[in-house]
Amino acid sequence: MHKSALFVEQREKKGQKPQKLSDAVYPFKRKKRKENLIDFDPRPETHRQVTPLQINSLLQNLQKISAKNSNGDISMWETQLQTTYDDYSLNEQIADYLKKKVNTLRQNLQPCKLMECKKACNIGKLVCDEASEAAVRAYNFIKSNVWKIDDSGFQSYWMRYGIESEPHAIKKYEGQTNANVYQTAWPLGQSQISVSCVLTGRFSQ
């Protein structure tokens, strides 16, 4: 905490209200002047008011300067001034969207996600350097972190749909053709050697 802010806080705890020196009243016998020179503002009347936009701009510049300080100290003005935001309303749809974005940002800042980013940067460097292992490293990273593919027993959505629909398709075909259909695996034998896909079933009349 800044020294000036600490001093004000100590005065408030003692029941003393900080105020301008020009507002203080002392039992002087000498007649006090009607106008205090300390309250005289030499600026033109059109420039005597400070807008919230100007205060925000000042704070932003001070924060940029403080960010460069390695010791972490901030200026006194940063402890006394506050950033002012315009009032605005959000409907439920936009509010939910922003909450999801915040949650996504928090998840990406987790150590495991940061490690993934570091790996991606290293692979990107290999690609830029045209390293021989760049293609394999990039493929493995994308497969495991982006596509979420497991080599052991991988099944896509349409593969699962086909497997689940095979019995229904066979039963429907048997009803329409009066043929006996039985399931089969990859065809073996010289006559089917040119087949380029897995047969779902064969039928006999």
Secondary structure, 3 states (H helix, E strand, C coil): CCHHHHHHHHHHHCCCCCCCHHHCCCCCCCCCCCCCHHHCCCCCHHHCCCCHHHHHHHHHHHHHHHHCCCCCCCCHHHHHCCCCCCCCCCCHHHHHHHHHHHHHHHHHCCHHHHHHHHHHHHHHHHHHCCCCCHHHHHHHHHHHHHCCCCCCCCCCHHHHHHHHHHHHHHHHHHHHHCCEEEECCCCCCHHHCCCCCCCCEEEEC
